[in-house]
Amino acid sequence: MKVEREKVKEIDLEIVRLLCERFFLVAMIGKKKRLHKKSIIDLDVKEQRKQLYERTLGSYGAAIYEEIHKQSVKIQDETD
């Protein structure tokens, strides 16, 4: 069980690293959207990504993506 827990910890660290990278990029995208007076939410992109998560992970994936998207929108709203 210890080996599995260590592996889960490694995976969690990688997920956190990737989310940091994603949120940094989301902030940059938000700045560009504001500069060009574009809407923060692109429903077509949101639906495509949600379907990707859902096809891969089922309803768990859809729920995970919804939270990632929610936080991404928040970041874009707050980025100067």
Residue pairs with C-beta under 8 A, 6 or more apart in sequence:
19 68
22 68
22 72
23 71
23 72
23 75
26 72
26 75
26 76
27 75
27 76
27 79
29 76
30 40
30 75
30 76
30 77
30 79
31 79
31 80
32 38
33 39
33 40
33 76
34 79
40 73
40 76
40 77
41 73
46 69
49 65
49 69
50 62
50 65
50 66
50 69
52 61
52 65
53 61
53 62
53 64
53 65
54 61
54 62
54 65
55 61
57 64
